[in-house]
């Protein structure tokens, strides 16, 4: 994105801040997934709650499906104030120098949602969000999407089935190492470009929660989905810190209330949405869904947990050990 365009948008945002008393405060909320995903629905919920609780003094404009900014543009736009709110996936903070967020990308580090909540609702989650403050970003909440599974145009039963396959990933050194550990070829690609890349064979497969696979129609160009649920995909809802701190105190409190309600909603519907989309994928008849046996899933786990040790130097041994401690995960017991 050109700097001039961002500066123009920033100037426009400054003018709107000066007009607090005359018109609603506008919050532009940009994200890259479809409106009918868990994140998309939660963003719309926040917009409604913000209007309701502030009695119309705040208007949240939600821009879904990369219509305002794409993956690589949105963080810079937020820091410059051209957009006020984002909900990027947790891997997006590494380019800012906060590599500890990549702990969420480590395969099989969360056994289920209960284990995950001990981190996102606990001290580790709060400490990670606090690391964004020096970057001009305030972290407000964690929103779930779900647990990721592998898809390809060939059956997936064992880790060896991904060997040599070109797999799309979001930008994350942890995910790169995960794919290399499987013998796959990781290709970093913007989310909005994945369907076309699958259609044309630029990439062979993906890892996604089912809601992303279905709402982006990737299931139409992937013949096989194996429910490995090997990794977590979630988001941090963030705002431009200067903008947030500059809001009137009563409005900020009402928006925090709106965010809390929207977060409960987001995390309540995430699993239900993924379950419903999985059924829709099955009914489409375009993708064969395979549920691995306990032994088959354990085989993936035994291979991929080695990534944790390999990534200690990047993610930080202390944060990985803190997650182990709070969730009770014991990698040596596999």
C-alpha positions as CSV (number, residue, x, y, z in Angstrom):
1,X,0.0,0.0,0.0
2,X,1.3,3.4,-0.9
3,X,2.3,5.6,2.0
4,X,0.5,8.6,0.5
5,X,-2.8,6.8,0.5
6,X,-2.4,5.8,4.1
7,X,-1.5,9.4,5.1
8,X,-4.6,10.7,3.3
9,X,-6.7,8.2,5.2
10,X,-5.0,9.1,8.4
11,X,-5.7,12.8,7.9
12,X,-9.4,12.0,7.2
13,X,-9.5,10.0,10.4
14,X,-8.0,12.9,12.4
15,X,-10.7,15.2,11.1
16,X,-13.4,12.7,12.2
17,X,-11.8,12.6,15.7
18,X,-12.1,16.4,15.8
19,X,-15.8,16.1,15.1
20,X,-16.7,13.9,18.1
21,X,-19.5,16.2,19.2
22,X,-21.1,16.7,15.9
23,X,-21.4,13.1,14.5
24,X,-20.8,9.5,15.4
25,X,-17.3,8.3,16.0
26,X,-16.5,6.0,13.1
27,X,-14.4,2.8,13.7
28,X,-13.3,1.0,10.6
29,X,-13.0,-2.7,11.4
30,X,-11.2,-4.5,8.6
31,X,-10.7,-8.3,8.3
32,X,-9.8,-10.8,5.5
33,X,-12.3,-13.6,5.9
34,X,-15.9,-13.9,4.7
35,X,-18.8,-12.2,6.6
36,X,-20.4,-15.6,7.4
37,X,-17.4,-17.0,9.3
38,X,-17.2,-16.9,13.1
39,X,-15.0,-13.9,12.9
40,X,-17.2,-12.1,10.4
41,X,-20.3,-12.7,12.5
42,X,-18.6,-11.6,15.7
43,X,-17.4,-8.4,14.0
44,X,-21.0,-7.6,13.0
45,X,-22.1,-8.4,16.5
46,X,-19.6,-5.9,17.9
47,X,-20.8,-3.3,15.4
48,X,-24.4,-3.8,16.6
49,X,-23.5,-3.8,20.3
50,X,-21.3,-0.7,19.9
51,X,-24.2,1.2,18.4
52,X,-26.6,0.0,21.0
53,X,-24.5,0.6,24.1
54,X,-23.2,4.0,23.0
55,X,-26.7,5.0,21.9
56,X,-25.5,5.7,18.4
57,X,-22.4,7.8,19.4
58,X,-20.2,5.1,17.7
59,X,-20.6,3.7,14.3
60,X,-18.5,0.6,13.5
61,X,-18.0,0.0,9.8
62,X,-17.0,-3.7,9.1
63,X,-15.1,-4.4,5.9
64,X,-14.9,-8.2,5.3
65,X,-13.1,-10.4,2.8
66,X,-10.1,-8.1,2.3
67,X,-12.3,-5.4,0.8
68,X,-10.4,-2.7,2.5
69,X,-7.0,-4.1,3.3
70,X,-5.3,-7.4,2.5
71,X,-3.1,-9.5,4.9
72,X,0.1,-7.7,4.3
73,X,-1.4,-4.2,4.3
74,X,-3.7,-4.1,7.3
75,X,-1.2,-3.9,10.2
76,X,0.6,-0.9,8.7
77,X,-2.8,0.7,8.1
78,X,-3.7,0.2,11.7
79,X,-0.5,1.6,13.0
80,X,-0.9,4.7,10.8
81,X,-4.5,5.1,11.9
82,X,-6.0,4.6,8.5
83,X,-8.1,1.9,10.0
84,X,-9.0,1.6,13.7
85,X,-9.6,-2.0,14.4
86,X,-8.5,-5.4,13.1
87,X,-8.7,-9.0,14.1
88,X,-5.6,-10.6,12.5
89,X,-4.6,-14.2,13.0
90,X,-2.1,-14.5,15.8
91,X,0.8,-15.3,13.5
92,X,0.6,-11.8,12.1
93,X,2.4,-10.2,15.0
94,X,5.8,-11.7,14.4
95,X,6.7,-9.2,11.7
96,X,6.2,-6.5,14.4
97,X,8.9,-8.3,16.4
98,X,6.5,-10.0,18.8
99,X,7.4,-13.5,17.9
100,X,6.0,-15.0,21.1
101,X,2.6,-15.1,19.5
102,X,3.8,-17.9,17.2
103,X,3.3,-20.2,20.3
104,X,-0.3,-20.4,19.1
105,X,1.0,-21.9,15.8
106,X,2.8,-24.8,17.4
107,X,1.2,-28.1,16.3
108,X,-0.8,-30.0,18.9
109,X,0.1,-27.6,21.8
110,X,-3.6,-27.3,22.7
111,X,-5.5,-30.6,23.2
112,X,-8.9,-28.9,23.2
113,X,-10.8,-25.7,23.8
114,X,-10.5,-26.0,27.6
115,X,-6.7,-26.1,27.4
116,X,-6.8,-23.2,25.0
117,X,-8.9,-21.1,27.4
118,X,-6.3,-21.5,30.1
119,X,-4.0,-19.4,27.9
120,X,-6.3,-16.9,26.2
121,X,-8.1,-16.1,29.4
122,X,-5.1,-16.5,31.6
123,X,-1.8,-14.6,32.4
124,X,0.1,-15.9,29.4
125,X,-2.6,-14.4,27.0
126,X,-2.6,-11.1,28.9
127,X,1.2,-10.9,28.9
128,X,1.3,-11.4,25.1
129,X,-1.3,-8.7,24.4
130,X,0.7,-6.3,26.6
131,X,3.7,-6.8,24.3
132,X,1.8,-5.0,21.5
133,X,1.5,-1.7,23.5
134,X,5.0,-0.4,22.5
135,X,4.0,-1.0,18.8
136,X,1.1,1.5,19.1
137,X,-1.5,-1.3,19.4
138,X,-3.9,-2.2,22.1
139,X,-5.0,-5.8,22.3
140,X,-8.7,-6.2,23.4
141,X,-9.6,-9.9,23.1
142,X,-8.9,-13.3,21.6
143,X,-11.4,-14.8,19.2
144,X,-11.5,-18.4,18.1
145,X,-11.8,-19.7,14.6
146,X,-11.1,-23.3,15.3
147,X,-8.7,-26.2,14.9
148,X,-7.0,-26.7,11.6
149,X,-7.0,-29.8,9.4
150,X,-5.2,-30.8,6.2
151,X,-6.7,-30.9,2.8
152,X,-5.3,-32.2,-0.5
153,X,-6.3,-33.7,-3.8
154,X,-5.0,-37.0,-2.7
155,X,-5.8,-39.0,0.5
156,X,-4.2,-38.1,3.8
157,X,-3.7,-41.0,6.2
158,X,-0.2,-40.7,7.4
159,X,2.4,-37.8,7.8
160,X,4.2,-39.3,4.7
161,X,1.1,-38.4,2.6
162,X,2.1,-34.7,2.7
163,X,5.7,-35.3,1.5
164,X,6.5,-33.2,-1.5
165,X,3.2,-31.4,-1.5
166,X,3.0,-27.7,-1.9
167,X,1.0,-26.4,1.1
168,X,-0.3,-22.9,1.5
169,X,0.5,-21.4,4.9
170,X,0.1,-17.9,6.4
171,X,3.4,-16.2,7.2
172,X,4.8,-18.0,10.2
173,X,8.2,-19.5,10.8
174,X,6.6,-22.1,13.0
175,X,4.2,-23.2,10.2
176,X,7.1,-23.3,7.7
177,X,8.9,-25.6,10.1
178,X,5.8,-27.7,10.6
179,X,5.4,-28.3,6.9
180,X,9.1,-29.0,6.4
181,X,9.0,-31.5,9.2
182,X,6.3,-33.3,7.2
183,X,8.4,-33.2,4.1
184,X,6.0,-30.7,2.5
185,X,6.8,-27.5,0.7
186,X,5.4,-24.4,2.5
187,X,4.2,-21.5,0.4
188,X,3.2,-18.3,2.1
189,X,0.2,-16.8,0.4
190,X,-2.5,-14.2,1.2
191,X,-5.7,-15.8,2.3
192,X,-7.7,-14.1,-0.5
193,X,-5.5,-15.8,-3.1
194,X,-5.8,-19.4,-1.9
195,X,-8.9,-20.5,-3.8
196,X,-7.4,-19.5,-7.2
197,X,-4.0,-21.0,-6.3
198,X,-5.7,-24.3,-5.5
199,X,-7.8,-24.1,-8.7
200,X,-4.7,-23.6,-10.9
201,X,-2.4,-26.0,-9.0
202,X,0.0,-23.4,-7.7
203,X,-0.5,-25.1,-4.4
204,X,-1.6,-28.6,-3.7
205,X,-3.3,-28.2,-0.3
206,X,-4.0,-26.2,2.8
207,X,-4.5,-26.3,6.5
208,X,-7.6,-24.6,7.7
209,X,-10.5,-24.8,10.1
210,X,-13.5,-26.1,8.2
211,X,-15.3,-22.8,8.3
212,X,-12.5,-21.2,6.3
213,X,-12.4,-24.1,3.9
214,X,-16.2,-24.0,3.3
215,X,-16.9,-20.2,3.2
216,X,-14.0,-19.6,0.8
217,X,-15.2,-22.5,-1.4
218,X,-11.9,-24.3,-1.1
219,X,-13.8,-27.6,-0.7
220,X,-14.8,-27.2,-4.4
221,X,-11.1,-27.5,-5.4
222,X,-9.9,-30.0,-2.7
223,X,-10.9,-33.7,-3.0
224,X,-9.8,-34.8,0.5
225,X,-10.0,-33.4,4.0
226,X,-8.6,-35.3,6.9
227,X,-9.7,-34.0,10.4
228,X,-6.2,-33.9,12.0
229,X,-7.1,-30.9,14.0
230,X,-3.4,-30.5,14.5
231,X,-3.2,-26.7,15.1
232,X,-5.2,-23.8,16.3
233,X,-6.3,-20.7,14.3
234,X,-7.4,-17.8,16.3
235,X,-7.4,-14.0,16.2
236,X,-6.5,-11.1,18.4
237,X,-8.9,-8.1,18.2
238,X,-6.7,-5.0,18.2
239,X,-7.1,-1.3,18.0
240,X,-4.9,1.7,17.2
241,X,-3.7,2.6,20.7
242,X,-3.6,6.4,20.2
243,X,-7.2,6.3,18.8
244,X,-8.4,4.1,21.7
245,X,-6.7,6.1,24.4
246,X,-8.1,9.3,22.9
247,X,-11.8,8.2,23.2
248,X,-13.9,9.7,25.9
249,X,-13.8,7.5,29.0
250,X,-17.5,6.6,29.0
251,X,-17.5,5.6,25.3
252,X,-14.4,3.5,25.8
253,X,-16.0,1.7,28.7
254,X,-19.1,1.0,26.6
255,X,-17.0,-0.3,23.8
256,X,-15.2,-2.6,26.2
257,X,-18.6,-3.9,27.2
258,X,-19.5,-4.5,23.6
259,X,-16.2,-6.3,23.0
260,X,-16.7,-8.5,26.0
261,X,-20.2,-9.5,24.8
262,X,-18.9,-10.0,21.2
263,X,-16.0,-12.2,22.5
264,X,-18.4,-14.5,24.4
265,X,-20.5,-14.8,21.2
266,X,-17.5,-15.3,18.9
267,X,-16.1,-18.1,21.0
268,X,-19.5,-19.7,21.6
269,X,-20.3,-20.0,17.9
270,X,-16.9,-20.9,16.6
271,X,-17.2,-24.7,17.2
272,X,-20.8,-24.7,16.2
273,X,-20.1,-22.9,12.9
274,X,-17.2,-25.3,12.1
275,X,-19.4,-28.3,12.9
276,X,-22.2,-27.0,10.6
277,X,-19.7,-26.2,7.8
278,X,-18.2,-29.7,8.1
279,X,-21.7,-31.2,7.5
280,X,-22.1,-28.8,4.5
281,X,-18.8,-30.0,3.1
282,X,-19.9,-33.6,3.5
283,X,-23.2,-32.9,1.8
284,X,-21.6,-31.1,-1.1
285,X,-20.1,-34.4,-2.2
286,X,-17.0,-32.5,-3.6
287,X,-14.7,-33.4,-0.8
288,X,-14.2,-36.7,0.9
289,X,-13.9,-36.2,4.7
290,X,-11.8,-38.6,6.6
291,X,-11.7,-39.0,10.4
292,X,-8.4,-40.4,11.5
293,X,-8.2,-43.2,14.0
294,X,-6.6,-42.5,17.4
295,X,-3.4,-44.2,16.2
296,X,-3.3,-42.2,13.0
297,X,-3.7,-38.9,14.8
298,X,-1.1,-39.9,17.3
299,X,1.3,-40.6,14.4
300,X,0.9,-37.0,13.3
301,X,1.3,-35.8,16.8
302,X,4.5,-37.7,17.4
303,X,6.1,-36.2,14.2
304,X,4.9,-32.7,14.7
305,X,5.6,-32.1,18.4
306,X,9.3,-32.1,17.5
307,X,8.6,-28.6,16.1
308,X,8.2,-27.2,19.6
309,X,11.8,-27.9,20.5
310,X,13.0,-26.6,17.1
311,X,11.2,-23.3,17.6
312,X,12.3,-22.5,21.1
313,X,14.9,-20.1,19.9
314,X,12.3,-18.1,17.9
315,X,9.1,-18.3,20.0
316,X,11.0,-18.4,23.4
317,X,11.5,-21.4,25.6
318,X,9.9,-19.5,28.6
319,X,6.6,-18.9,26.8
320,X,6.4,-22.5,25.5
321,X,7.1,-23.8,29.0
322,X,4.5,-21.4,30.5
323,X,1.9,-22.9,28.1
324,X,2.9,-26.4,29.0
325,X,2.6,-25.5,32.7
326,X,-0.8,-23.9,32.4
327,X,-2.4,-26.5,30.1
328,X,-0.7,-29.6,31.6
329,X,0.8,-30.6,28.2
330,X,3.6,-33.2,28.5
331,X,5.4,-33.7,25.2
332,X,7.8,-36.3,26.7
333,X,4.8,-38.6,27.4
334,X,4.0,-39.2,23.7
